[in-house]
């Protein structure tokens, strides 16, 4: 399974969108500063995720989300698409 996710920086509220096959490990990498594009904004909080059967599906959704540039649109997407906080799975 593959995951597309949105994380939010607790430092400044910035959003980051990505995809992975191991969501827990990926969030841990972000929070340990092991990702060049997110290390300056640690710590990160998982805001939303969705599971896909194929990497191809996940990559398409990631690209769609990365095209959303306005914060208000990202927040609306999270609300309209079943917000999933860190305590929930799948």
N, C-alpha and C positions, 0 to 999 in steps of 0.2 A: 504494500500500500504506500501511497505517496500523499504528502500533506502540503497544502498551501496555507500560509499563515500571515497574520499581521501582528507585529509587536509594536509596543509604544514605549518610548524612552521615559523613564520616571524622572530623568534629569531635566528634560525640556519639552516633553510631550510630542516629540517627533515620531512619525510612523515609519516602519520599514516592512516591506512585503518580501516573502521568500517562499521557497519550496524545498522539501526534503523528504527522505524516506525514514528518518528517525527524528521525530519532532522534539522529544525530550532532550536528546543529545544536542540538537541544533540550538535550542533556546539556551542550553548550558554554555555552548560555545560563544553565543552572542554575549552572555553575561560575564564570561571570563575574559572578554576583550580579544577573542581569537578570530575576529572578523574585521578586516581593515575598514570596511565602510560603516560599521556600527560601534567600534571600540570607544570612540570619543563620547558616546551617549549612554554608557552603562549607568545604571541597570535598566534592563528591559523587562516589560511585562507582556505576557501573551494576551492579545486582545481578541483574536478570532482565528479559527482554523477550519479547514474542511478536508476531508479525506477523499482521495481519488484512487481508482483501481490501477491506472497507468500513469507513468511519468509524463507521457504526451498530454494527457488531460490536465495534469497539474501545471505543466509548463504553460499551457494555453491560458489557464485561469490566472496564473502569476502575471503573465504579460498583460492580461486585461486589467488586473488590479494596479499594476505599475503605471498604466496610462492615466489613472485617476490621480490628479495632482492636487486638487483642493481638499483641504482638511475636512471641510463640512461634508463633502461627498464620500470620503472614506468613512467618516463616522456614521453617515446615513446607511452606507452599505453594511456596516457591522450590525446596526440595529435591525435593518430589514432582512438580514440573512442569519438570524438566530445567533446573536452574540454568544460566544462560548468562552467563558473565563477559564482560568488555569485549573480550577477545581473539577471541571467537567472533562469527560473524555469522549473521543469519537464523534 
